[in-house]
């Protein structure tokens, strides 16, 4: 089971590196989308906590 997780992690890392090397513009777009998603999720949690306090 542990070896399967290591293999899956290596495959993901290789895929990410391949994507970055072959199309850096697309990789930058994907990173931007990811950060936007994280930011909106954090904003939603903040709004939820603010509403709980009030």
PyMOL commands that set and color helices and strands:
alter all, ss='L'
color gray80, all
select helices_A, chain A and resi 2-22+24-53
alter helices_A, ss='H'
color red, helices_A
deselect
rebuild
show_as cartoon
